[in-house]
Amino acid sequence: MSAINRRTFVLTSAALVAGAQYPMAAEFPQRPISIVVPYAAGGAGDTIMRLLSPTMEHHLGQPLVIDARPGGGGTIGAQAVAKAAPDGYTLLLGATNNFVLNQFMFPKVHFNPFAAFTLITKVADIPSVLYANPAVPAKTLGEFVAYAKVNPGKLSYASPSVGTTPHLAVERLKQLTGIELIHVPYRGAPPAMQAVLANEVQLYLAGWGVGRSYVEAGRVRALAVASKERVANVPLPTASESGVPGYVASNWWGLAAPQGTPQPALDKIYQAVSAALADKDVQQRLEELGFTASGEPPEQFLQYAKAEAQVWEETISRGQLAVE
């Protein structure tokens, strides 16, 4: 046997032995995928995921298991995903809090989402609608701001809890306009909405799907939608059109995987969620709920999230809102 042939034989034998010890990884996915939603079942994230699941399951060839893990403003579920094996089988459907708020609002937690996760795509955006009790003599956001300025400290606003998007979005409104409002945190979104209906507070931010029926019944007044442009199926002017230029606030949802997840798995997941968001029926249902379908590529989502993080870091720092 020549030297070249002997070398080829040795290399081939080594490869066969290695292949026996380390079989080629099976094509992803080979088993169900868990989607952790770090909030209570029945909320916006749970609703979004159930709309996307059928199409995603079709493209992935495996079922999706929606795992609601509420607590800690979304931190408990998010940290659980960050600690999971980076194999594509445990994902996070997180909200604005998880990616761009909590790290500044709760600095003692020492949790950096951009280091913990690989962002896959922003799934949906829920532009905030500003709801006021009808007892306030204001039909537009500009009128509400004007009324608040001549009644400093006499009006209050609700939030589902400290550090949530509705809390910090109103703090940003206060910073932009110079008005004084008293923050009243509640234990969740339903009691916060009930508070503005009962005039315990005068202002609350939530999606259109949350307050639409109350607006139609005349129990609450919708002042504006805090989006850059008008939103389909939300018959309201933007905040800028209503007297507060540049005011934008939304609770968006994004899909992420633990840092280190293999790129082929990330690519398949992105393709599956993109197909679901392209489905006309899914888009229509999201619009009916006051959501806007997204689906931008991972790098674009990462840039968007980092820009949002800067805005909220400034808002929290300026208002000295961080929980120490």
ChimeraX commands (.cxc) that place a marker at each C-alpha (Angstrom):
marker #1 position 0.00,0.00,0.00 radius 0.5
marker #1 position 1.46,3.36,-1.01 radius 0.5
marker #1 position 1.97,6.17,1.52 radius 0.5
marker #1 position -0.92,8.12,0.02 radius 0.5
marker #1 position -3.26,5.13,0.17 radius 0.5
marker #1 position -2.22,4.34,3.76 radius 0.5
marker #1 position -2.95,7.98,4.74 radius 0.5
marker #1 position -6.35,7.88,3.01 radius 0.5
marker #1 position -7.18,4.62,4.81 radius 0.5
marker #1 position -6.25,6.09,8.20 radius 0.5
marker #1 position -8.27,9.27,7.63 radius 0.5
marker #1 position -11.29,7.32,6.39 radius 0.5
marker #1 position -11.13,4.95,9.35 radius 0.5
marker #1 position -10.86,7.89,11.77 radius 0.5
marker #1 position -13.86,9.54,10.17 radius 0.5
marker #1 position -15.92,6.36,10.48 radius 0.5
marker #1 position -14.99,6.00,14.14 radius 0.5
marker #1 position -15.81,9.65,14.81 radius 0.5
marker #1 position -19.11,9.25,12.99 radius 0.5
marker #1 position -19.97,6.27,15.17 radius 0.5
marker #1 position -19.17,8.23,18.32 radius 0.5
marker #1 position -20.78,11.52,17.21 radius 0.5
marker #1 position -23.69,10.85,14.82 radius 0.5
marker #1 position -24.75,13.74,12.58 radius 0.5
marker #1 position -27.27,15.95,14.29 radius 0.5
marker #1 position -30.83,15.27,13.18 radius 0.5
marker #1 position -32.53,17.97,11.19 radius 0.5
marker #1 position -34.29,20.51,13.42 radius 0.5
marker #1 position -36.90,20.11,14.84 radius 0.5
marker #1 position -37.36,16.53,15.97 radius 0.5
marker #1 position -39.68,17.15,18.93 radius 0.5
marker #1 position -42.19,19.73,20.26 radius 0.5
marker #1 position -40.99,23.29,20.80 radius 0.5
marker #1 position -41.84,25.15,24.01 radius 0.5
marker #1 position -42.81,28.82,23.71 radius 0.5
marker #1 position -42.56,30.53,27.09 radius 0.5
marker #1 position -44.88,33.53,27.51 radius 0.5
marker #1 position -43.78,35.19,30.77 radius 0.5
marker #1 position -47.25,36.49,31.63 radius 0.5
marker #1 position -50.59,35.03,32.65 radius 0.5
marker #1 position -52.51,32.81,30.24 radius 0.5
marker #1 position -55.20,34.60,28.29 radius 0.5
marker #1 position -53.24,37.83,27.83 radius 0.5
marker #1 position -51.97,39.44,24.64 radius 0.5
marker #1 position -48.92,37.21,24.27 radius 0.5
marker #1 position -50.94,34.06,24.74 radius 0.5
marker #1 position -53.50,35.29,22.20 radius 0.5
marker #1 position -50.84,36.14,19.62 radius 0.5
marker #1 position -49.10,32.80,19.97 radius 0.5
marker #1 position -52.33,30.84,19.56 radius 0.5
marker #1 position -53.04,32.72,16.33 radius 0.5
marker #1 position -49.58,31.93,14.94 radius 0.5
marker #1 position -49.26,28.35,16.14 radius 0.5
marker #1 position -51.22,26.46,13.43 radius 0.5
marker #1 position -49.18,27.86,10.54 radius 0.5
marker #1 position -45.90,27.60,12.44 radius 0.5
marker #1 position -46.61,23.98,13.36 radius 0.5
marker #1 position -47.34,23.20,9.73 radius 0.5
marker #1 position -44.00,24.61,8.60 radius 0.5
marker #1 position -41.98,23.12,11.44 radius 0.5
marker #1 position -43.66,19.71,11.43 radius 0.5
marker #1 position -43.83,19.72,15.22 radius 0.5
marker #1 position -46.33,20.98,17.81 radius 0.5
marker #1 position -45.75,24.19,19.77 radius 0.5
marker #1 position -46.37,24.09,23.50 radius 0.5
marker #1 position -47.37,27.48,24.96 radius 0.5
marker #1 position -45.96,27.73,28.47 radius 0.5
marker #1 position -47.31,30.67,30.53 radius 0.5
marker #1 position -44.87,31.60,33.32 radius 0.5
marker #1 position -46.01,34.87,34.94 radius 0.5
marker #1 position -44.22,36.74,37.70 radius 0.5
marker #1 position -41.67,39.44,38.33 radius 0.5
marker #1 position -42.89,41.70,35.53 radius 0.5
marker #1 position -41.99,39.00,33.02 radius 0.5
marker #1 position -38.52,38.45,34.47 radius 0.5
marker #1 position -39.13,34.94,35.86 radius 0.5
marker #1 position -40.15,33.42,32.53 radius 0.5
marker #1 position -37.49,35.32,30.59 radius 0.5
marker #1 position -34.70,34.13,32.89 radius 0.5
marker #1 position -35.94,30.56,32.62 radius 0.5
marker #1 position -35.56,30.70,28.84 radius 0.5
marker #1 position -32.13,32.34,29.10 radius 0.5
marker #1 position -30.97,29.38,31.22 radius 0.5
marker #1 position -32.49,26.75,28.91 radius 0.5
marker #1 position -30.41,24.63,26.55 radius 0.5
marker #1 position -29.61,26.68,23.40 radius 0.5
marker #1 position -31.00,24.07,21.04 radius 0.5
marker #1 position -34.05,25.82,19.59 radius 0.5
marker #1 position -36.56,23.83,21.63 radius 0.5
marker #1 position -37.22,26.55,24.23 radius 0.5
marker #1 position -38.14,30.03,22.98 radius 0.5
marker #1 position -39.39,33.25,24.53 radius 0.5
marker #1 position -42.34,35.27,23.29 radius 0.5
marker #1 position -41.54,38.38,25.30 radius 0.5
marker #1 position -42.97,41.87,25.49 radius 0.5
marker #1 position -41.37,45.30,25.55 radius 0.5
marker #1 position -40.66,44.81,29.25 radius 0.5
marker #1 position -38.50,41.77,28.70 radius 0.5
marker #1 position -36.26,43.25,26.04 radius 0.5
marker #1 position -35.94,46.99,26.70 radius 0.5
marker #1 position -37.49,48.03,30.03 radius 0.5
marker #1 position -36.71,45.68,32.90 radius 0.5
marker #1 position -32.94,45.96,32.60 radius 0.5
marker #1 position -33.18,49.67,33.47 radius 0.5
marker #1 position -36.24,49.56,35.72 radius 0.5
marker #1 position -34.85,46.79,37.92 radius 0.5
marker #1 position -31.06,47.22,37.74 radius 0.5
marker #1 position -30.41,44.95,40.74 radius 0.5
marker #1 position -31.63,41.98,38.72 radius 0.5
marker #1 position -28.46,42.25,36.58 radius 0.5
marker #1 position -30.16,40.77,33.51 radius 0.5
marker #1 position -29.05,41.94,30.06 radius 0.5
marker #1 position -31.49,40.59,27.45 radius 0.5
marker #1 position -29.19,41.39,24.54 radius 0.5
marker #1 position -26.52,39.15,26.08 radius 0.5
marker #1 position -28.99,36.46,27.16 radius 0.5
marker #1 position -30.96,36.08,23.92 radius 0.5
marker #1 position -30.68,35.94,20.19 radius 0.5
marker #1 position -33.58,38.00,18.87 radius 0.5
marker #1 position -35.48,36.31,16.03 radius 0.5
marker #1 position -38.21,38.79,15.04 radius 0.5
marker #1 position -40.72,41.27,16.36 radius 0.5
marker #1 position -43.99,39.41,16.02 radius 0.5
marker #1 position -46.62,42.05,16.67 radius 0.5
marker #1 position -47.06,45.61,17.84 radius 0.5
marker #1 position -49.92,46.79,20.04 radius 0.5
marker #1 position -50.12,50.58,19.75 radius 0.5
marker #1 position -51.27,52.17,23.00 radius 0.5
marker #1 position -54.64,53.87,23.10 radius 0.5
marker #1 position -55.09,56.59,25.72 radius 0.5
marker #1 position -58.38,56.09,27.55 radius 0.5
marker #1 position -59.90,58.79,29.76 radius 0.5
marker #1 position -62.92,58.72,32.01 radius 0.5
marker #1 position -65.76,60.79,30.45 radius 0.5
marker #1 position -65.89,62.96,33.58 radius 0.5
marker #1 position -62.70,64.65,32.34 radius 0.5
marker #1 position -63.73,67.51,30.00 radius 0.5
marker #1 position -61.41,66.43,27.18 radius 0.5
marker #1 position -62.18,64.80,23.85 radius 0.5
marker #1 position -58.64,64.81,22.47 radius 0.5
marker #1 position -55.21,64.16,23.95 radius 0.5
marker #1 position -54.33,67.82,23.51 radius 0.5
marker #1 position -57.38,68.85,25.50 radius 0.5
marker #1 position -56.50,66.36,28.23 radius 0.5
marker #1 position -52.99,67.81,28.48 radius 0.5
marker #1 position -54.38,71.35,28.63 radius 0.5
marker #1 position -56.82,70.35,31.39 radius 0.5
marker #1 position -54.07,68.60,33.35 radius 0.5
marker #1 position -51.88,71.70,33.17 radius 0.5
marker #1 position -54.51,73.86,34.86 radius 0.5
marker #1 position -55.21,71.10,37.40 radius 0.5
marker #1 position -51.72,70.01,38.44 radius 0.5
marker #1 position -51.62,66.93,40.65 radius 0.5
marker #1 position -55.41,66.50,40.62 radius 0.5
marker #1 position -55.53,63.77,37.98 radius 0.5
marker #1 position -54.21,60.23,38.27 radius 0.5
marker #1 position -53.47,57.35,35.92 radius 0.5
marker #1 position -53.52,53.58,36.26 radius 0.5
marker #1 position -51.01,50.91,35.36 radius 0.5
marker #1 position -51.01,47.10,35.68 radius 0.5
marker #1 position -47.97,47.45,37.97 radius 0.5
marker #1 position -44.80,49.44,38.45 radius 0.5
marker #1 position -42.41,49.25,35.50 radius 0.5
marker #1 position -44.94,48.12,32.91 radius 0.5
marker #1 position -45.32,49.78,29.52 radius 0.5
marker #1 position -48.52,51.68,30.55 radius 0.5
marker #1 position -46.66,53.06,33.59 radius 0.5
marker #1 position -43.56,54.22,31.76 radius 0.5
marker #1 position -45.44,55.43,28.67 radius 0.5
marker #1 position -47.44,57.89,30.79 radius 0.5
marker #1 position -44.25,58.97,32.55 radius 0.5
marker #1 position -42.85,59.75,29.10 radius 0.5
marker #1 position -46.03,61.69,28.29 radius 0.5
marker #1 position -45.51,63.71,31.48 radius 0.5
marker #1 position -41.91,64.44,30.52 radius 0.5
marker #1 position -42.87,65.55,27.00 radius 0.5
marker #1 position -45.73,67.81,28.10 radius 0.5
marker #1 position -44.81,68.94,31.62 radius 0.5
marker #1 position -48.11,67.78,33.14 radius 0.5
marker #1 position -48.44,66.32,36.65 radius 0.5
marker #1 position -50.31,63.04,37.07 radius 0.5
marker #1 position -50.37,60.69,40.06 radius 0.5
marker #1 position -49.46,57.07,39.35 radius 0.5
marker #1 position -51.75,54.40,40.82 radius 0.5
marker #1 position -50.47,50.85,40.16 radius 0.5
marker #1 position -52.91,47.93,40.19 radius 0.5
marker #1 position -52.44,44.18,40.19 radius 0.5
marker #1 position -52.89,43.51,36.52 radius 0.5
marker #1 position -54.55,45.04,33.47 radius 0.5
marker #1 position -58.22,44.18,34.19 radius 0.5
marker #1 position -58.40,46.08,37.52 radius 0.5
marker #1 position -56.49,48.98,35.96 radius 0.5
marker #1 position -59.11,49.23,33.21 radius 0.5
marker #1 position -61.90,48.99,35.77 radius 0.5
marker #1 position -60.31,51.83,37.70 radius 0.5
marker #1 position -60.61,54.28,34.81 radius 0.5
marker #1 position -64.18,53.09,34.16 radius 0.5
marker #1 position -65.05,53.87,37.78 radius 0.5
marker #1 position -63.19,57.23,37.69 radius 0.5
marker #1 position -60.83,56.06,40.44 radius 0.5
marker #1 position -58.20,57.25,37.96 radius 0.5
marker #1 position -58.65,59.44,34.92 radius 0.5
marker #1 position -56.23,57.94,32.39 radius 0.5
marker #1 position -55.08,54.50,31.29 radius 0.5
marker #1 position -53.08,53.14,28.34 radius 0.5
marker #1 position -53.99,49.82,26.74 radius 0.5
marker #1 position -54.56,48.22,23.35 radius 0.5
marker #1 position -57.66,48.92,21.30 radius 0.5
marker #1 position -58.95,45.40,21.87 radius 0.5
marker #1 position -59.03,46.03,25.63 radius 0.5
marker #1 position -61.16,49.17,25.58 radius 0.5
marker #1 position -63.08,49.13,22.33 radius 0.5
marker #1 position -66.35,47.78,23.76 radius 0.5
marker #1 position -66.25,50.31,26.61 radius 0.5
marker #1 position -65.72,53.16,24.13 radius 0.5
marker #1 position -68.64,51.99,22.00 radius 0.5
marker #1 position -70.80,51.80,25.14 radius 0.5
marker #1 position -69.82,55.34,26.12 radius 0.5
marker #1 position -68.24,54.22,29.41 radius 0.5
marker #1 position -64.77,55.50,28.54 radius 0.5
marker #1 position -63.39,57.98,26.02 radius 0.5
marker #1 position -60.55,57.12,23.63 radius 0.5
marker #1 position -58.37,60.20,23.12 radius 0.5
marker #1 position -55.76,59.01,20.63 radius 0.5
marker #1 position -53.59,56.12,19.52 radius 0.5
marker #1 position -49.90,56.60,20.34 radius 0.5
marker #1 position -48.52,55.41,17.02 radius 0.5
marker #1 position -46.49,57.10,14.28 radius 0.5
marker #1 position -49.28,56.54,11.77 radius 0.5
marker #1 position -52.95,55.75,12.03 radius 0.5
marker #1 position -53.76,52.10,12.69 radius 0.5
marker #1 position -56.17,50.02,10.62 radius 0.5
marker #1 position -59.40,49.21,12.47 radius 0.5
marker #1 position -58.57,51.76,15.21 radius 0.5
marker #1 position -60.72,54.84,14.37 radius 0.5
marker #1 position -58.57,57.33,16.23 radius 0.5
marker #1 position -56.10,60.09,15.38 radius 0.5
marker #1 position -52.48,59.67,16.39 radius 0.5
marker #1 position -51.06,61.40,19.46 radius 0.5
marker #1 position -49.16,63.77,17.16 radius 0.5
marker #1 position -52.39,64.69,15.38 radius 0.5
marker #1 position -54.03,65.17,18.77 radius 0.5
marker #1 position -51.61,67.76,20.10 radius 0.5
marker #1 position -48.57,65.83,21.40 radius 0.5
marker #1 position -46.01,65.67,18.57 radius 0.5
marker #1 position -43.62,62.72,18.60 radius 0.5
marker #1 position -45.40,60.77,21.31 radius 0.5
marker #1 position -45.27,57.07,20.43 radius 0.5
marker #1 position -45.92,54.19,22.81 radius 0.5
marker #1 position -46.73,50.56,22.23 radius 0.5
marker #1 position -46.42,47.16,23.82 radius 0.5
marker #1 position -44.73,45.00,21.21 radius 0.5
marker #1 position -43.98,41.29,21.30 radius 0.5
marker #1 position -40.88,39.56,20.01 radius 0.5
marker #1 position -39.62,36.01,19.63 radius 0.5
marker #1 position -36.18,35.12,20.96 radius 0.5
marker #1 position -33.99,32.10,21.69 radius 0.5
marker #1 position -31.23,31.52,24.24 radius 0.5
marker #1 position -27.89,32.94,23.13 radius 0.5
marker #1 position -25.89,30.25,21.34 radius 0.5
marker #1 position -28.82,28.58,19.56 radius 0.5
marker #1 position -27.58,27.11,16.22 radius 0.5
marker #1 position -28.23,29.30,13.20 radius 0.5
marker #1 position -30.05,26.57,11.20 radius 0.5
marker #1 position -32.61,26.28,14.00 radius 0.5
marker #1 position -33.01,30.06,14.20 radius 0.5
marker #1 position -33.50,30.23,10.44 radius 0.5
marker #1 position -36.24,27.59,10.49 radius 0.5
marker #1 position -38.06,29.30,13.35 radius 0.5
marker #1 position -37.89,32.66,11.59 radius 0.5
marker #1 position -39.21,31.13,8.36 radius 0.5
marker #1 position -42.11,29.53,10.25 radius 0.5
marker #1 position -43.15,32.69,12.10 radius 0.5
marker #1 position -42.78,34.75,8.90 radius 0.5
marker #1 position -45.13,32.37,7.10 radius 0.5
marker #1 position -47.67,32.70,9.92 radius 0.5
marker #1 position -47.50,36.50,9.88 radius 0.5
marker #1 position -47.97,36.51,6.09 radius 0.5
marker #1 position -51.24,34.60,6.40 radius 0.5
marker #1 position -54.12,36.93,5.49 radius 0.5
marker #1 position -56.49,35.42,8.06 radius 0.5
marker #1 position -53.91,35.89,10.82 radius 0.5
marker #1 position -53.29,39.48,9.75 radius 0.5
marker #1 position -57.02,40.22,9.74 radius 0.5
marker #1 position -57.52,38.72,13.18 radius 0.5
marker #1 position -54.57,40.68,14.58 radius 0.5
marker #1 position -55.97,43.90,13.11 radius 0.5
marker #1 position -59.38,43.20,14.66 radius 0.5
marker #1 position -57.65,42.99,18.04 radius 0.5
marker #1 position -55.82,46.26,17.48 radius 0.5
marker #1 position -52.48,44.55,16.82 radius 0.5
marker #1 position -50.13,45.19,13.93 radius 0.5
marker #1 position -48.27,42.23,12.41 radius 0.5
marker #1 position -44.51,42.71,12.15 radius 0.5
marker #1 position -41.97,40.07,11.09 radius 0.5
marker #1 position -38.80,42.02,10.30 radius 0.5
marker #1 position -35.49,40.11,9.92 radius 0.5
marker #1 position -33.44,39.41,13.09 radius 0.5
marker #1 position -30.85,42.16,12.54 radius 0.5
marker #1 position -33.53,44.76,11.93 radius 0.5
marker #1 position -35.38,43.66,15.07 radius 0.5
marker #1 position -32.18,43.89,17.10 radius 0.5
marker #1 position -31.52,47.44,15.88 radius 0.5
marker #1 position -35.10,48.43,16.67 radius 0.5
marker #1 position -34.92,46.95,20.17 radius 0.5
marker #1 position -31.62,48.68,20.95 radius 0.5
marker #1 position -33.05,52.04,19.81 radius 0.5
marker #1 position -36.11,51.47,22.02 radius 0.5
marker #1 position -33.85,50.60,24.92 radius 0.5
marker #1 position -32.12,53.96,24.64 radius 0.5
marker #1 position -35.46,55.81,24.74 radius 0.5
marker #1 position -36.64,53.98,27.84 radius 0.5
marker #1 position -33.29,54.17,29.59 radius 0.5
marker #1 position -33.47,57.97,29.20 radius 0.5
marker #1 position -37.10,58.06,30.37 radius 0.5
marker #1 position -36.38,55.96,33.47 radius 0.5
marker #1 position -33.20,57.88,34.32 radius 0.5
marker #1 position -34.80,61.30,33.85 radius 0.5
marker #1 position -37.78,60.40,36.01 radius 0.5
marker #1 position -35.65,58.55,38.59 radius 0.5
marker #1 position -38.07,55.66,38.25 radius 0.5
marker #1 position -35.77,52.66,38.75 radius 0.5
marker #1 position -36.68,50.32,41.58 radius 0.5
marker #1 position -33.59,50.00,43.77 radius 0.5
marker link #1:1,2 radius 0.2
marker link #1:2,3 radius 0.2
marker link #1:3,4 radius 0.2
marker link #1:4,5 radius 0.2
marker link #1:5,6 radius 0.2
marker link #1:6,7 radius 0.2
marker link #1:7,8 radius 0.2
marker link #1:8,9 radius 0.2
marker link #1:9,10 radius 0.2
marker link #1:10,11 radius 0.2
marker link #1:11,12 radius 0.2
marker link #1:12,13 radius 0.2
marker link #1:13,14 radius 0.2
marker link #1:14,15 radius 0.2
marker link #1:15,16 radius 0.2
marker link #1:16,17 radius 0.2
marker link #1:17,18 radius 0.2
marker link #1:18,19 radius 0.2
marker link #1:19,20 radius 0.2
marker link #1:20,21 radius 0.2
marker link #1:21,22 radius 0.2
marker link #1:22,23 radius 0.2
marker link #1:23,24 radius 0.2
marker link #1:24,25 radius 0.2
marker link #1:25,26 radius 0.2
marker link #1:26,27 radius 0.2
marker link #1:27,28 radius 0.2
marker link #1:28,29 radius 0.2
marker link #1:29,30 radius 0.2
marker link #1:30,31 radius 0.2
marker link #1:31,32 radius 0.2
marker link #1:32,33 radius 0.2
marker link #1:33,34 radius 0.2
marker link #1:34,35 radius 0.2
marker link #1:35,36 radius 0.2
marker link #1:36,37 radius 0.2
marker link #1:37,38 radius 0.2
marker link #1:38,39 radius 0.2
marker link #1:39,40 radius 0.2
marker link #1:40,41 radius 0.2
marker link #1:41,42 radius 0.2
marker link #1:42,43 radius 0.2
marker link #1:43,44 radius 0.2
marker link #1:44,45 radius 0.2
marker link #1:45,46 radius 0.2
marker link #1:46,47 radius 0.2
marker link #1:47,48 radius 0.2
marker link #1:48,49 radius 0.2
marker link #1:49,50 radius 0.2
marker link #1:50,51 radius 0.2
marker link #1:51,52 radius 0.2
marker link #1:52,53 radius 0.2
marker link #1:53,54 radius 0.2
marker link #1:54,55 radius 0.2
marker link #1:55,56 radius 0.2
marker link #1:56,57 radius 0.2
marker link #1:57,58 radius 0.2
marker link #1:58,59 radius 0.2
marker link #1:59,60 radius 0.2
marker link #1:60,61 radius 0.2
marker link #1:61,62 radius 0.2
marker link #1:62,63 radius 0.2
marker link #1:63,64 radius 0.2
marker link #1:64,65 radius 0.2
marker link #1:65,66 radius 0.2
marker link #1:66,67 radius 0.2
marker link #1:67,68 radius 0.2
marker link #1:68,69 radius 0.2
marker link #1:69,70 radius 0.2
marker link #1:70,71 radius 0.2
marker link #1:71,72 radius 0.2
marker link #1:72,73 radius 0.2
marker link #1:73,74 radius 0.2
marker link #1:74,75 radius 0.2
marker link #1:75,76 radius 0.2
marker link #1:76,77 radius 0.2
marker link #1:77,78 radius 0.2
marker link #1:78,79 radius 0.2
marker link #1:79,80 radius 0.2
marker link #1:80,81 radius 0.2
marker link #1:81,82 radius 0.2
marker link #1:82,83 radius 0.2
marker link #1:83,84 radius 0.2
marker link #1:84,85 radius 0.2
marker link #1:85,86 radius 0.2
marker link #1:86,87 radius 0.2
marker link #1:87,88 radius 0.2
marker link #1:88,89 radius 0.2
marker link #1:89,90 radius 0.2
marker link #1:90,91 radius 0.2
marker link #1:91,92 radius 0.2
marker link #1:92,93 radius 0.2
marker link #1:93,94 radius 0.2
marker link #1:94,95 radius 0.2
marker link #1:95,96 radius 0.2
marker link #1:96,97 radius 0.2
marker link #1:97,98 radius 0.2
marker link #1:98,99 radius 0.2
marker link #1:99,100 radius 0.2
marker link #1:100,101 radius 0.2
marker link #1:101,102 radius 0.2
marker link #1:102,103 radius 0.2
marker link #1:103,104 radius 0.2
marker link #1:104,105 radius 0.2
marker link #1:105,106 radius 0.2
marker link #1:106,107 radius 0.2
marker link #1:107,108 radius 0.2
marker link #1:108,109 radius 0.2
marker link #1:109,110 radius 0.2
marker link #1:110,111 radius 0.2
marker link #1:111,112 radius 0.2
marker link #1:112,113 radius 0.2
marker link #1:113,114 radius 0.2
marker link #1:114,115 radius 0.2
marker link #1:115,116 radius 0.2
marker link #1:116,117 radius 0.2
marker link #1:117,118 radius 0.2
marker link #1:118,119 radius 0.2
marker link #1:119,120 radius 0.2
marker link #1:120,121 radius 0.2
marker link #1:121,122 radius 0.2
marker link #1:122,123 radius 0.2
marker link #1:123,124 radius 0.2
marker link #1:124,125 radius 0.2
marker link #1:125,126 radius 0.2
marker link #1:126,127 radius 0.2
marker link #1:127,128 radius 0.2
marker link #1:128,129 radius 0.2
marker link #1:129,130 radius 0.2
marker link #1:130,131 radius 0.2
marker link #1:131,132 radius 0.2
marker link #1:132,133 radius 0.2
marker link #1:133,134 radius 0.2
marker link #1:134,135 radius 0.2
marker link #1:135,136 radius 0.2
marker link #1:136,137 radius 0.2
marker link #1:137,138 radius 0.2
marker link #1:138,139 radius 0.2
marker link #1:139,140 radius 0.2
marker link #1:140,141 radius 0.2
marker link #1:141,142 radius 0.2
marker link #1:142,143 radius 0.2
marker link #1:143,144 radius 0.2
marker link #1:144,145 radius 0.2
marker link #1:145,146 radius 0.2
marker link #1:146,147 radius 0.2
marker link #1:147,148 radius 0.2
marker link #1:148,149 radius 0.2
marker link #1:149,150 radius 0.2
marker link #1:150,151 radius 0.2
marker link #1:151,152 radius 0.2
marker link #1:152,153 radius 0.2
marker link #1:153,154 radius 0.2
marker link #1:154,155 radius 0.2
marker link #1:155,156 radius 0.2
marker link #1:156,157 radius 0.2
marker link #1:157,158 radius 0.2
marker link #1:158,159 radius 0.2
marker link #1:159,160 radius 0.2
marker link #1:160,161 radius 0.2
marker link #1:161,162 radius 0.2
marker link #1:162,163 radius 0.2
marker link #1:163,164 radius 0.2
marker link #1:164,165 radius 0.2
marker link #1:165,166 radius 0.2
marker link #1:166,167 radius 0.2
marker link #1:167,168 radius 0.2
marker link #1:168,169 radius 0.2
marker link #1:169,170 radius 0.2
marker link #1:170,171 radius 0.2
marker link #1:171,172 radius 0.2
marker link #1:172,173 radius 0.2
marker link #1:173,174 radius 0.2
marker link #1:174,175 radius 0.2
marker link #1:175,176 radius 0.2
marker link #1:176,177 radius 0.2
marker link #1:177,178 radius 0.2
marker link #1:178,179 radius 0.2
marker link #1:179,180 radius 0.2
marker link #1:180,181 radius 0.2
marker link #1:181,182 radius 0.2
marker link #1:182,183 radius 0.2
marker link #1:183,184 radius 0.2
marker link #1:184,185 radius 0.2
marker link #1:185,186 radius 0.2
marker link #1:186,187 radius 0.2
marker link #1:187,188 radius 0.2
marker link #1:188,189 radius 0.2
marker link #1:189,190 radius 0.2
marker link #1:190,191 radius 0.2
marker link #1:191,192 radius 0.2
marker link #1:192,193 radius 0.2
marker link #1:193,194 radius 0.2
marker link #1:194,195 radius 0.2
marker link #1:195,196 radius 0.2
marker link #1:196,197 radius 0.2
marker link #1:197,198 radius 0.2
marker link #1:198,199 radius 0.2
marker link #1:199,200 radius 0.2
marker link #1:200,201 radius 0.2
marker link #1:201,202 radius 0.2
marker link #1:202,203 radius 0.2
marker link #1:203,204 radius 0.2
marker link #1:204,205 radius 0.2
marker link #1:205,206 radius 0.2
marker link #1:206,207 radius 0.2
marker link #1:207,208 radius 0.2
marker link #1:208,209 radius 0.2
marker link #1:209,210 radius 0.2
marker link #1:210,211 radius 0.2
marker link #1:211,212 radius 0.2
marker link #1:212,213 radius 0.2
marker link #1:213,214 radius 0.2
marker link #1:214,215 radius 0.2
marker link #1:215,216 radius 0.2
marker link #1:216,217 radius 0.2
marker link #1:217,218 radius 0.2
marker link #1:218,219 radius 0.2
marker link #1:219,220 radius 0.2
marker link #1:220,221 radius 0.2
marker link #1:221,222 radius 0.2
marker link #1:222,223 radius 0.2
marker link #1:223,224 radius 0.2
marker link #1:224,225 radius 0.2
marker link #1:225,226 radius 0.2
marker link #1:226,227 radius 0.2
marker link #1:227,228 radius 0.2
marker link #1:228,229 radius 0.2
marker link #1:229,230 radius 0.2
marker link #1:230,231 radius 0.2
marker link #1:231,232 radius 0.2
marker link #1:232,233 radius 0.2
marker link #1:233,234 radius 0.2
marker link #1:234,235 radius 0.2
marker link #1:235,236 radius 0.2
marker link #1:236,237 radius 0.2
marker link #1:237,238 radius 0.2
marker link #1:238,239 radius 0.2
marker link #1:239,240 radius 0.2
marker link #1:240,241 radius 0.2
marker link #1:241,242 radius 0.2
marker link #1:242,243 radius 0.2
marker link #1:243,244 radius 0.2
marker link #1:244,245 radius 0.2
marker link #1:245,246 radius 0.2
marker link #1:246,247 radius 0.2
marker link #1:247,248 radius 0.2
marker link #1:248,249 radius 0.2
marker link #1:249,250 radius 0.2
marker link #1:250,251 radius 0.2
marker link #1:251,252 radius 0.2
marker link #1:252,253 radius 0.2
marker link #1:253,254 radius 0.2
marker link #1:254,255 radius 0.2
marker link #1:255,256 radius 0.2
marker link #1:256,257 radius 0.2
marker link #1:257,258 radius 0.2
marker link #1:258,259 radius 0.2
marker link #1:259,260 radius 0.2
marker link #1:260,261 radius 0.2
marker link #1:261,262 radius 0.2
marker link #1:262,263 radius 0.2
marker link #1:263,264 radius 0.2
marker link #1:264,265 radius 0.2
marker link #1:265,266 radius 0.2
marker link #1:266,267 radius 0.2
marker link #1:267,268 radius 0.2
marker link #1:268,269 radius 0.2
marker link #1:269,270 radius 0.2
marker link #1:270,271 radius 0.2
marker link #1:271,272 radius 0.2
marker link #1:272,273 radius 0.2
marker link #1:273,274 radius 0.2
marker link #1:274,275 radius 0.2
marker link #1:275,276 radius 0.2
marker link #1:276,277 radius 0.2
marker link #1:277,278 radius 0.2
marker link #1:278,279 radius 0.2
marker link #1:279,280 radius 0.2
marker link #1:280,281 radius 0.2
marker link #1:281,282 radius 0.2
marker link #1:282,283 radius 0.2
marker link #1:283,284 radius 0.2
marker link #1:284,285 radius 0.2
marker link #1:285,286 radius 0.2
marker link #1:286,287 radius 0.2
marker link #1:287,288 radius 0.2
marker link #1:288,289 radius 0.2
marker link #1:289,290 radius 0.2
marker link #1:290,291 radius 0.2
marker link #1:291,292 radius 0.2
marker link #1:292,293 radius 0.2
marker link #1:293,294 radius 0.2
marker link #1:294,295 radius 0.2
marker link #1:295,296 radius 0.2
marker link #1:296,297 radius 0.2
marker link #1:297,298 radius 0.2
marker link #1:298,299 radius 0.2
marker link #1:299,300 radius 0.2
marker link #1:300,301 radius 0.2
marker link #1:301,302 radius 0.2
marker link #1:302,303 radius 0.2
marker link #1:303,304 radius 0.2
marker link #1:304,305 radius 0.2
marker link #1:305,306 radius 0.2
marker link #1:306,307 radius 0.2
marker link #1:307,308 radius 0.2
marker link #1:308,309 radius 0.2
marker link #1:309,310 radius 0.2
marker link #1:310,311 radius 0.2
marker link #1:311,312 radius 0.2
marker link #1:312,313 radius 0.2
marker link #1:313,314 radius 0.2
marker link #1:314,315 radius 0.2
marker link #1:315,316 radius 0.2
marker link #1:316,317 radius 0.2
marker link #1:317,318 radius 0.2
marker link #1:318,319 radius 0.2
marker link #1:319,320 radius 0.2
marker link #1:320,321 radius 0.2
marker link #1:321,322 radius 0.2
marker link #1:322,323 radius 0.2
marker link #1:323,324 radius 0.2
view
